[in-house]
Amino acid sequence: MAEQHTERTAPAYLSIAADLRRAILEGAYPPGRNLPSERGLAARYGVHRQTARAALRHLCDQGLALGDLLGTYVLAGPNRRPAAPRPLGRGPGEGFPGLLLHPGRSATAAGLLRTGAAPPVAARALGLPAGTRTLTYRHEVRQPDGGLAQCSRSWFAPALVARVPQLAALAAAAGSARRPDGAPADLGDLFAWTAMAGLRVQTSDGIHLSCPGGADHHPAGSPCTLTIRRTVTDQQGLAVVVTEFEAAAHGVSLSYPARPEPAHGPRPSTAPVLRLSLAELGTLRGWATCGSPDRGLALRARIVLACGRASVEQVARELEVSAALVRAWRGRFQLGGPAALDGDRVRPAR
């Protein structure tokens, strides 16, 4: 009896997803920009719309893309060139992991992301068995002369990584880099990402001061070291991030704003206002003019400009749009800058 050979081919949706992944890595679709729609992919590849939908869902499952009311857009995927260390423009307590420096001090920051075992204290706080490997972030703040001013290490609960797409994408990139010291990464907007994922987080600190000879009898001029263990919890009170800071005590400035009394109505967004460079401000203001021929682009620019000074809810009320639309365009801008707002690959919001 003659043997029968059956040729097996990959499902069509995987081939489409592979093409899109290749285009993403080559820069055809930068972070924050929309991928082609289901209808567009179906027409391009001659497949059913369900197949195109499966391809986009596959990219989302891989942490390369995310869908919202505006379409499916690109996240910060693996093998992208890491951003250079950026100036620290936030005040104490803003951004992630936070600053212990005096607000006016000029400094630069850089971070490394990798997978490693959490120490016992962090593992217990995160509810992890001893020795469990989890996502780890080392963050350094250096003075203009190159001296180390602040160092911190953070450990993340696996559930948080799974829930926050931007964090999952960076974790995948760090894993593919296979560098023992970690892959360069910037998690400064982590709190904004958690807010976009529907989480309400808050922080609490434990502070320890270590001085030679004791706090009351240390030699004059001897430096004291301040160690702070910061725990980030979600709305259910579960720890999702544990960070340990070390810094020279004489350079530290800590401030803790008073918590407002709970009020009726929607809870305000926990996302900090956007940081906009002078170049970004100039571009956005040019687009936002009343005489702009592209009314959609003008609205997007006005949304992002307003997010530079107000919360998501305040911007939504001011511009008379939905908070979901504000969050969507805010997130796009955070990933891709002004280029993520300008293009014909973004479909109108429903």
Salt bridges, closest charged atoms under 4 A:
GLU3 OE1 - HIS5 NE2 3.99
ASP19 OD1 - ARG22 NH1 3.01
GLU38 OE1 - ARG49 NE 3.11
GLU38 OE2 - ARG53 NE 3.09
ASP68 OD1 - ARG332 NH2 2.78
GLU140 OE2 - ARG138 NH2 3.03
GLU140 OE1 - ARG142 NH2 3.10
ASP181 OD2 - ARG179 NH2 3.57
ASP186 OD2 - ARG86 NH1 2.97
ASP189 OD1 - ARG90 NH2 2.83
ASP205 OD1 - ARG230 NE 2.80
GLU244 OE2 - ARG229 NH2 2.92
GLU313 OE2 - ARG327 NH2 3.17
GLU318 OE2 - ARG309 NH2 2.66
